[in-house]
Amino acid sequence: MLRQSTTDTFVPWQGGAAHPEAVQTSGTGPSDAQRFAEPFDPLHDPYLTDSSPFFAQTRAATPVYYSPDLDSWIVTRYHEIRHIFQTPQMFSAADPLAPLQPIDAAGHLLPEGGFRQVPTPTLNDPPGHPRGRRLVHSFTPRRIGALEPFVRELTGQFFEEQMSRGRADLVRDLAWDLPALVIDRLLDIPDKDVACVRAGAASRLLLLWGQPTEDEQVRLAERMAAFWRYVEALVVRRAERPRDDLTSDLLLMREGELPALTRQQVIPIVSGLLLADHETTIGLLGNVMRRLLTERHAWEEICDDPSLIPNAIEEVLRFDSSGIAWRRQTTQAVEIGGVRVPARANLLLLLHSANRDPAVFADPNHFDIHRRNAREHLSFGNGAHDCLGAPLARLEARVVLEELSARLPGLRLVSEERLRYQPSASFLGPLWLLVEWDT
């Protein structure tokens, strides 16, 4: 169990005015802040199905506390999390992909399979991080915008295949393939390799953010290593024969006197783009459609006025984020939300809770596609490490919503559907979403 060092020099957190949900507490360390640690289980119901009651309780009573099961300090409020994102010198982003639990049964299979953890823009702190971000500038609005016709084409294929049936699974029949095909187009990866991308994404998600059994660890680690070797071979091919794609740009780009990224530095960037965009966008598309079809008035509004779609997406990102948590590690002893946290402590930042914080969002448990500050959500992070793929995810969600609302305004959820979610501490989206319409 993490314990406070008596020799630590703590940096106090300046939290400003009293929090709307706050009650008087005296917590200053794990012993006083653990009373909510035991019920916190991010991998099972009821947390997966509806975590808002838990969030409200912890924000009010113990907004920062230690969870021994996760060996992490849980942070739940908006301003603390935003400050952590914006202060990398105190809260390092160098190791957000450490497994949620030890993978002793299969840990050796990753390095033996060729997998290597190389610092990337996601896994790096200043001064190294800004250089990496600048060298990924080929992920430009022009390049992202050029993908819009392809996203519309893929959505059109869904209509061609499903329209006459009057019923579909929006996750499996549309959202499952679309993000992988789009990011593969950006990186110039053949469509035949989409299955490899999906297997790699699912394996990383479950191995790093779930609690797999020992047998599952072996299978997932083998798939992760195989995917790493695939990306490694791709980068070697692009280094030898560049094309007009993002992978080639990363290998060729120069900035001033800075040297180009090496192949070993490009491999984890490409791997991260393939995996993160695929998983988070599947969740985003599922959450968008589920929420808008549940809040029927909102669906009818965007059908009547498509200009409401961009802000509707932001409100879904706030209300039902597909990226529900992220990690940081303290570089020094610090006080967060009135609680003393030691140096080198793991932090689990509950973004979904921050997005429901009444200190920032009025009536936060009310879904409102007209909310003026919806875009202030933290679902894509904040500061130097904000999500590189956010523009692409927004574009995909916008195009899918535009096409579905225009062609199927009578779209509705299947009434007997019971949703299930992938057991992950970081990403949340329905495993299926059954809908129907009149033919």
C-alpha positions in Angstrom: 0.0 0.0 0.0 1.2 3.5 -0.9 2.2 5.5 2.2 3.1 9.1 2.7 6.8 9.8 3.3 7.5 12.0 6.3 10.3 13.6 4.4 8.3 14.7 1.4 7.9 18.4 0.8 4.4 18.9 -0.5 3.3 21.4 -3.1 -0.2 22.6 -2.2 -3.1 22.5 -4.6 -4.7 25.9 -5.1 -8.3 24.9 -5.7 -10.1 28.2 -5.6 -13.6 28.6 -4.3 -15.5 25.8 -2.5 -16.8 23.1 -4.8 -20.6 22.9 -5.2 -20.8 19.3 -4.0 -18.1 19.6 -1.3 -18.6 18.5 2.3 -16.2 19.0 5.2 -13.5 16.3 5.1 -10.2 16.0 6.9 -8.5 13.6 4.5 -4.8 14.1 4.1 -3.6 10.7 2.9 -4.6 7.1 2.1 -5.8 6.2 5.5 -8.4 9.0 5.5 -9.3 8.9 1.8 -9.8 5.1 1.3 -13.4 4.8 2.4 -14.5 5.0 -1.3 -11.7 2.9 -2.6 -13.2 -0.5 -1.9 -16.5 0.0 -3.9 -14.6 1.4 -6.9 -14.7 -1.3 -9.6 -14.4 0.3 -13.0 -14.6 -3.1 -14.8 -18.0 -4.3 -13.7 -21.6 -3.1 -13.3 -23.1 -0.9 -11.9 -20.1 1.3 -12.7 -20.0 0.3 -16.4 -23.7 0.8 -16.9 -24.1 4.1 -14.9 -21.2 5.6 -13.0 -22.8 9.0 -12.3 -24.0 8.2 -8.8 -20.6 7.0 -7.8 -19.0 10.2 -9.3 -21.4 12.5 -7.4 -20.6 10.8 -4.1 -16.8 10.8 -4.5 -16.6 14.4 -5.9 -18.5 15.6 -2.8 -16.8 13.6 -0.1 -13.3 12.4 -1.2 -12.5 13.9 -4.6 -8.9 12.4 -4.4 -8.3 9.1 -2.7 -6.1 6.0 -2.9 -7.4 2.7 -4.4 -5.2 -0.2 -3.2 -6.7 -2.6 -5.7 -5.5 -0.4 -8.6 -2.5 1.0 -6.8 -3.6 4.4 -8.0 -4.9 7.7 -6.6 -8.3 8.4 -8.1 -9.0 12.0 -9.1 -12.6 13.0 -9.9 -13.0 16.8 -10.2 -12.7 18.9 -13.3 -10.3 21.6 -12.1 -7.8 19.2 -10.5 -7.7 17.0 -13.6 -7.3 20.0 -15.9 -4.5 21.3 -13.8 -2.8 17.9 -13.9 -3.0 17.8 -17.7 -1.6 21.3 -17.9 1.3 20.7 -15.5 3.6 18.0 -16.9 6.5 19.0 -14.8 4.6 17.8 -11.7 2.4 15.1 -13.4 4.3 13.0 -15.9 2.7 11.4 -18.9 5.7 9.1 -19.4 3.9 5.9 -18.4 0.1 6.1 -19.1 0.1 2.7 -20.7 1.4 0.6 -17.8 -0.9 -2.4 -17.3 -3.7 -1.9 -14.8 -2.6 -5.1 -13.2 0.7 -7.1 -13.4 0.9 -9.4 -16.5 3.3 -11.8 -14.9 2.0 -14.8 -16.8 2.7 -13.2 -20.2 5.0 -10.2 -19.7 8.0 -12.0 -21.2 6.1 -12.6 -24.5 6.0 -8.9 -25.4 9.8 -8.3 -25.5 10.4 -11.8 -26.9 7.9 -10.9 -29.6 9.7 -7.7 -30.5 7.6 -5.2 -28.7 9.5 -2.2 -27.3 8.2 0.8 -25.4 9.7 3.8 -27.1 8.9 7.4 -26.0 6.3 8.9 -28.3 4.3 12.2 -28.2 1.8 10.4 -25.9 4.5 8.8 -23.7 6.8 11.8 -23.3 7.2 14.9 -21.3 8.8 18.3 -22.2 11.3 19.0 -23.6 11.1 15.9 -25.7 7.3 16.0 -26.2 7.0 19.3 -28.1 9.6 18.1 -30.7 7.5 14.9 -31.2 4.3 16.9 -31.6 5.8 19.2 -34.1 7.0 16.3 -36.2 3.5 14.9 -36.3 2.2 18.1 -37.9 1.5 16.2 -41.1 -1.7 15.1 -39.2 -3.1 18.3 -40.7 -6.6 19.7 -41.2 -6.0 19.4 -44.9 -5.2 15.7 -44.6 -8.0 15.0 -42.2 -10.5 16.9 -44.3 -9.5 15.0 -47.4 -10.8 11.8 -45.7 -14.4 13.1 -45.5 -15.6 11.7 -48.9 -14.2 8.3 -47.9 -16.1 8.4 -44.6 -19.3 9.2 -46.5 -18.6 6.4 -48.9 -18.2 3.9 -46.0 -21.4 5.2 -44.4 -23.1 4.8 -47.8 -22.0 1.2 -48.0 -23.9 0.6 -44.7 -27.1 1.9 -46.3 -26.6 -0.3 -49.4 -26.1 -3.4 -47.3 -28.7 -2.8 -44.6 -31.5 -0.5 -45.9 -33.8 -3.2 -47.0 -33.5 -5.2 -43.8 -35.1 -2.6 -41.5 -32.8 -3.6 -38.7 -29.0 -3.4 -37.9 -26.4 -3.4 -35.2 -24.8 0.1 -35.5 -21.7 -1.0 -33.7 -20.9 -4.2 -35.6 -22.4 -3.2 -39.0 -21.0 0.4 -39.1 -18.8 1.6 -36.2 -16.7 -1.5 -36.0 -15.0 -1.3 -39.4 -15.3 2.4 -40.2 -12.6 3.9 -37.9 -10.1 1.1 -38.8 -10.7 1.6 -42.5 -10.3 5.4 -42.2 -7.1 5.4 -40.2 -5.7 2.7 -42.5 -6.4 5.0 -45.5 -4.5 7.8 -43.7 -1.6 5.5 -43.1 -2.0 3.7 -46.5 -2.6 0.3 -45.0 -4.4 -2.3 -47.2 -8.0 -3.0 -46.4 -7.1 -6.7 -46.1 -5.1 -5.9 -43.0 -8.1 -4.3 -41.1 -8.6 -7.6 -39.1 -5.0 -7.3 -37.9 -5.5 -3.7 -36.7 -8.7 -4.7 -34.9 -7.1 -7.6 -33.2 -4.2 -5.4 -32.1 -6.5 -2.7 -30.7 -8.7 -5.2 -28.8 -5.6 -7.0 -27.4 -4.0 -3.8 -26.1 -7.3 -2.6 -24.6 -7.9 -5.8 -22.6 -4.3 -6.4 -21.6 -3.5 -2.9 -20.4 -6.9 -1.7 -19.2 -8.7 -4.8 -18.2 -8.1 -7.8 -15.8 -7.5 -10.8 -18.0 -6.9 -14.2 -16.7 -3.4 -15.8 -17.0 -4.5 -17.7 -20.1 -6.0 -14.6 -21.6 -2.8 -12.7 -20.9 -0.8 -15.1 -23.0 -3.2 -14.9 -26.0 -3.4 -11.1 -25.8 0.4 -10.6 -25.4 1.0 -12.8 -28.5 -1.4 -10.7 -30.5 0.1 -7.4 -29.3 3.6 -8.6 -30.3 2.3 -9.8 -33.7 0.7 -6.4 -34.3 4.0 -4.7 -33.3 5.9 -6.7 -35.8 3.3 -5.8 -38.5 3.8 -2.1 -37.8 7.5 -2.5 -37.7 7.5 -4.1 -41.2 5.2 -1.3 -42.5 7.6 1.4 -41.3 10.6 -0.4 -42.9 8.7 -0.6 -46.2 7.8 3.1 -46.1 11.4 4.1 -45.2 12.6 2.2 -48.3 9.8 3.3 -50.6 8.0 6.4 -49.3 4.4 7.2 -50.4 2.0 10.0 -49.9 0.8 8.9 -46.5 1.3 9.9 -42.9 3.8 7.1 -42.2 6.1 8.3 -44.9 5.7 11.9 -43.7 6.8 11.0 -40.2 9.9 9.4 -41.5 10.8 12.2 -43.9 9.8 15.3 -42.0 12.5 17.7 -40.8 12.1 20.8 -38.6 15.0 23.3 -38.5 18.1 21.7 -37.0 16.2 18.8 -35.4 17.0 15.4 -36.9 14.3 13.3 -38.4 12.5 10.7 -36.2 14.1 7.3 -36.4 12.3 4.2 -37.5 12.1 3.0 -33.9 10.4 6.3 -32.9 7.9 6.2 -35.8 6.8 2.6 -35.0 5.1 3.4 -31.7 3.5 6.6 -33.2 1.9 4.6 -36.0 0.9 1.8 -33.6 -0.7 4.3 -31.2 -2.6 6.0 -34.0 -3.9 2.7 -35.3 -5.0 1.4 -31.9 -6.2 4.5 -30.1 -8.2 6.0 -33.0 -9.9 2.7 -33.7 -11.0 1.9 -30.1 -12.1 5.4 -29.0 -14.0 6.2 -32.2 -15.9 2.9 -32.1 -17.0 4.0 -28.6 -17.7 7.5 -29.7 -20.0 6.4 -32.6 -21.8 3.9 -30.4 -22.3 6.4 -27.6 -23.4 9.2 -29.9 -26.1 7.1 -31.5 -27.2 5.5 -28.3 -27.6 8.8 -26.5 -29.3 10.7 -29.3 -31.8 7.9 -30.0 -32.5 7.6 -26.2 -33.0 11.4 -26.0 -35.5 11.4 -28.8 -36.1 15.1 -28.8 -32.4 15.6 -29.6 -32.5 13.2 -32.5 -35.5 14.9 -34.0 -33.8 18.3 -33.6 -30.7 17.3 -35.5 -32.8 15.7 -38.2 -34.6 19.0 -38.6 -31.4 21.1 -38.3 -28.1 19.4 -39.2 -26.2 22.5 -38.1 -26.8 21.3 -34.5 -24.7 18.1 -35.1 -21.3 19.5 -34.1 -22.4 20.7 -30.7 -24.5 17.6 -30.2 -21.3 15.6 -30.6 -19.5 17.7 -28.1 -22.3 17.2 -25.6 -22.1 13.4 -26.1 -18.3 13.6 -25.6 -19.1 15.4 -22.3 -22.0 13.3 -21.2 -21.0 9.8 -22.5 -17.2 10.0 -23.2 -15.7 7.0 -24.9 -12.4 7.9 -23.1 -13.5 7.7 -19.5 -10.1 7.8 -17.7 -6.4 8.4 -18.2 -3.2 8.1 -16.2 -0.5 10.3 -14.9 2.3 9.9 -12.3 3.5 12.5 -9.8 7.1 13.7 -10.2 7.1 15.1 -6.7 5.0 15.0 -3.5 2.0 17.3 -4.1 -1.3 18.2 -2.6 -4.3 17.6 -4.9 -7.8 18.6 -3.8 -6.7 18.9 -0.2 -5.1 15.4 -0.2 -1.4 14.8 0.1 -0.1 12.5 -2.7 3.5 11.2 -2.6 6.0 11.4 -5.4 6.0 8.7 -8.0 2.4 7.9 -7.3 0.1 6.6 -10.0 -2.9 8.8 -10.8 -6.1 7.6 -12.4 -8.0 10.7 -13.8 -11.7 10.0 -14.1 -12.5 12.2 -17.2 -16.1 11.0 -17.2 -16.5 12.3 -13.7 -14.8 15.7 -14.5 -17.3 16.1 -17.4 -20.2 15.8 -15.0 -18.7 18.3 -12.5 -21.3 21.0 -11.5 -18.5 23.5 -10.8 -18.1 23.7 -14.6 -21.3 22.4 -16.2 -24.7 23.6 -15.0 -27.2 20.7 -14.3 -24.4 18.3 -15.5 -26.6 15.2 -15.5 -29.0 16.8 -18.0 -28.2 16.0 -21.7 -28.5 19.3 -23.7 -27.3 19.5 -27.3 -27.5 23.3 -27.0 -25.1 23.5 -24.0 -22.9 26.5 -24.7 -19.8 25.2 -23.0 -20.1 21.5 -24.0 -16.7 21.7 -25.8 -14.9 22.4 -22.5 -15.1 18.7 -21.7 -11.8 16.8 -21.0 -12.6 13.7 -23.1 -9.7 14.5 -25.4 -7.3 15.6 -22.6 -6.1 19.1 -22.3 -2.8 21.0 -22.7 0.3 19.7 -24.4 -1.1 16.1 -24.5 -4.5 16.8 -26.0 -5.6 14.0 -28.3 -3.9 14.2 -31.7 -6.7 12.2 -33.3 -9.6 14.4 -32.0 -10.2 16.2 -35.3 -10.5 12.8 -37.1 -12.9 11.4 -34.5 -15.1 14.5 -34.7 -15.2 14.3 -38.5 -16.2 10.6 -38.5 -18.9 11.2 -35.9 -20.2 14.3 -37.8 -20.4 12.5 -41.2 -22.1 9.4 -39.7 -24.7 11.6 -38.0 -25.3 13.7 -41.0 -25.9 10.6 -43.2 -28.0 8.7 -40.7 -30.2 11.6 -39.7 -30.8 12.6 -43.4 -31.6 9.1 -44.7 -33.2 7.4 -41.6 -35.0 10.1 -39.5 -37.3 7.3 -38.2 -34.3 5.4 -36.8 -35.0 4.0 -33.3 -33.5 1.7 -30.7 -34.8 -1.8 -30.5 -36.9 -1.8 -27.4 -35.8 -5.1 -25.9 -32.1 -4.3 -26.2 -29.9 -4.6 -23.1 -26.6 -3.0 -23.5 -23.2 -4.5 -22.5 -19.8 -2.8 -22.3 -16.3 -3.9 -22.8 -14.6 -4.3 -19.3 -12.1 -1.4 -19.5 -11.0 1.2 -17.0 -10.2 3.7 -19.7 -12.6 3.2 -22.7 -16.3 2.9 -22.7 -18.7 2.1 -25.5 -21.6 -0.4 -26.1 -20.6 -3.8 -27.6 -23.7 -3.6 -29.7 -26.5 -1.2 -30.5 -29.5 -2.7 -32.2 -31.7 -0.3 -34.2 -34.6 -0.6 -36.5 -36.5 1.5 -39.1 -39.5 1.3 -41.4 -38.7 0.0 -44.8 
